[in-house]
Amino acid sequence: MRSEVRATRVAAVVTGVLVLVIAAVVVGAVRGAREVVEELAREERSPALSDDPQELHESWGIGVPHDARVVSHRYGEVGPHGERDEVWELDLPAAERTGFWLPEELAAPLVGADRITAESVAVGAAVPDGDLDLESLTCREKLVQDGEDVLLACIDPSTEEYVVFERFA
C-alpha cells in the first residue's frame, strides 16, 4: 500500500513539473509571437525613414539646401502609434545658410522648455550621452504643427554645425 501511495505521489509531482514546463514553453511562444506582431504593426504605421534631409522640407516646408550634408541622423520610436523622435546633425555650406538657416536667426540660448524638449528628443532618438553639447547650442523659435509635432532648429556657433530636433507625436 505504501509503495502505491509513493508511486502516486511521484507521478503527481512528475505530472506537475511537466505541466509547468509545458506552460512555460507555451507562455514564451505566445510572448514571442506577440512581440513579432507588435513589430510588424509598428513597421506598417511608420514610414521607412531615410537620411535625406529633404524630409525636413516634406514634413515642415523648410527649404533645405541640396548641398546640405548629413553628419548624423538618429531616430527612435517613442510610442505605440508611430510617434517618433529624430535628431539631425547637418553641415550646410556657408553660401547656403539663408532663410530659415541664417545663423543670426538661430541666436536664442537653449534653455527652459526648449532645453527639456531637446533633451527628451535626444533620449527618444537614442543619441548617446555626450554626443551633443547642448550647452553650446543656440536656436530659433520652435515650430509646432498639428498641436503636438515639434521642430527645434539649433546651431553650434563654434562648429557651425546645425542640430535639428523633431518630435512627431
Secondary structure as UniProt FT lines:
FT   HELIX           2..45
FT   HELIX           54..60
FT   TURN            66..67
FT   STRAND          69..77
FT   TURN            80..81
FT   STRAND          84..91
FT   HELIX           94..96
FT   HELIX           99..101
FT   HELIX           103..105
FT   STRAND          108..109
FT   HELIX           112..124
FT   TURN            125..126
FT   TURN            129..130
FT   HELIX           134..136
FT   STRAND          138..139
FT   STRAND          143..145
FT   TURN            146..148
FT   STRAND          149..156
FT   TURN            157..160
FT   STRAND          161..168
//
